[in-house]
């Protein structure tokens, strides 16, 4: 027995070029969703790891800033945080972006030497820098990408610094940048001697969430205390914007793909008016005709989803061959992205197939049989 | 008992400007073989479509195989189980093989896949093309395509076969073979067979011949189709039981 699916497959293969072009159009939409989704999740994850290294329980940033890099916590505020009950260790970190002789967009982190370890920077080659010196330590990925090693010089902004050590943190944003003494970074970039954020290690018996709330109250809401990476959106609207862009592009993909699929199926339905009339004449119900047309659309959607997901993964692999991308992003192949891609693929095919399927059921058998 | 019972059937198109059927009355008994003749555009196919549940009359009473087709809202099941269509242009689905085309009407009948395939193979064997089951319509000759169409019409063992010029697109040899096949099926299966034709040799195989003109039905042949004795003229043969019409006085069967 020829099943409905097999019949639908035979039908869409009758116009192979048209079907392939439609699948291509939808799969580009799906690939865009997958690529952006994976990159956004990767950036989010990396940013989260910068904010909350493994040994840190709370991260304090300035409230009301649009982007993390614009956050400023004063030395006075840091000192006050250090005195709050339940705070075991609290230290500041200044994050900045500078132009270098090797990259126009290079992340630099300023902190005191003794805080390197708790902030997640593990020296794997050479040694720590000395506070107040022009020494820097460089991330493994940055060193590899830009072909630098211990003993080499690097220009950060307008000053030349000496690379004394290579570190690994497991985070591409950090590993793709460099760390230098905070007093040197202050002298270069921030005369007010401020931090981007304060990282807090909380005493074991203390409720982390409760302490975060207490810190926010102490500063009358001037700061935000984050206790998990998931709360990143609270302080970095950039992430929200990226997420919004992913959803907006998904919606566009649904609309454009849906129209493409609808056009293909509609043309196919009109071309087969007589055949649909024959099916109705030999006893096919409207429901069965509807199912046949919808199946054709769903097959196109499934093919486009599979190809789109694979294409998206390939695009990510290609993007990650660029050192700058490698230094900023660690792709996160989140299940959510693939679920969204599949849902979009199905939605596109259902939306694209429903109207032509309804039209097909409206053909009067006698009229359809007369159709040439 | 009548398999097909029609009274005062009217069908108009284009807001009544085209009167395809004009008060047609028709009785066809169970297992009867009737040929319907008439000029092109006289309403033969429209009547066949009404009887086959493809369309509904605007007015009148139409009962086929004990089913009132005017009162029945959805005729899908009727078409699947009660009638089998054979068209002039075979109307096979081009992307499907011969056996798949025969299996198409069986979709609406609950049967296992293997029994459907078995049934389709039996039917293709019955119509004499068991060796071409995997051929696409484009790979079959005109006669073979029409045989597949006949097998498809028989798929759900309908009590009524409706054939709209089944030999109209075939050469005389293939036409003869197709008619011999349909006649044999009518005889062996006991189906009711209503056939539309322009060909007197085809019509002569029927038990009864009806003539249609301007949307009206008569069991009398027009003068041009009869010899001096009033019998139908065709290839030297006579069709018994038909009468010559007078020029304007068509005796409509009531």
HADDOCK unambig.tbl for C-alpha pairs under 7 A between the chains (distance, minus, plus):
assign (segid A and resid 1 and name CA) (segid B and resid 103 and name CA) 6.51 0.50 0.50
assign (segid A and resid 1 and name CA) (segid B and resid 113 and name CA) 5.05 0.50 0.50
assign (segid A and resid 1 and name CA) (segid B and resid 116 and name CA) 6.30 0.50 0.50
assign (segid A and resid 1 and name CA) (segid B and resid 117 and name CA) 5.78 0.50 0.50
assign (segid A and resid 2 and name CA) (segid B and resid 100 and name CA) 6.09 0.50 0.50
assign (segid A and resid 10 and name CA) (segid B and resid 95 and name CA) 6.54 0.50 0.50
assign (segid A and resid 11 and name CA) (segid B and resid 95 and name CA) 6.97 0.50 0.50
assign (segid A and resid 275 and name CA) (segid B and resid 93 and name CA) 6.37 0.50 0.50
assign (segid A and resid 278 and name CA) (segid B and resid 91 and name CA) 6.77 0.50 0.50
assign (segid A and resid 281 and name CA) (segid B and resid 54 and name CA) 6.40 0.50 0.50
assign (segid A and resid 281 and name CA) (segid B and resid 79 and name CA) 6.59 0.50 0.50
assign (segid A and resid 282 and name CA) (segid B and resid 79 and name CA) 6.13 0.50 0.50
assign (segid A and resid 282 and name CA) (segid B and resid 80 and name CA) 5.76 0.50 0.50
assign (segid A and resid 282 and name CA) (segid B and resid 105 and name CA) 5.43 0.50 0.50
assign (segid A and resid 283 and name CA) (segid B and resid 76 and name CA) 5.17 0.50 0.50
assign (segid A and resid 283 and name CA) (segid B and resid 77 and name CA) 6.30 0.50 0.50
assign (segid A and resid 283 and name CA) (segid B and resid 79 and name CA) 4.76 0.50 0.50
assign (segid A and resid 283 and name CA) (segid B and resid 80 and name CA) 3.79 0.50 0.50
assign (segid A and resid 283 and name CA) (segid B and resid 105 and name CA) 5.94 0.50 0.50
assign (segid A and resid 283 and name CA) (segid B and resid 108 and name CA) 6.95 0.50 0.50
assign (segid A and resid 284 and name CA) (segid B and resid 76 and name CA) 6.41 0.50 0.50
assign (segid A and resid 284 and name CA) (segid B and resid 105 and name CA) 6.84 0.50 0.50
assign (segid A and resid 284 and name CA) (segid B and resid 108 and name CA) 6.44 0.50 0.50
assign (segid A and resid 285 and name CA) (segid B and resid 76 and name CA) 5.49 0.50 0.50
assign (segid A and resid 365 and name CA) (segid B and resid 54 and name CA) 5.92 0.50 0.50
assign (segid A and resid 366 and name CA) (segid B and resid 54 and name CA) 6.05 0.50 0.50
assign (segid A and resid 366 and name CA) (segid B and resid 55 and name CA) 6.69 0.50 0.50
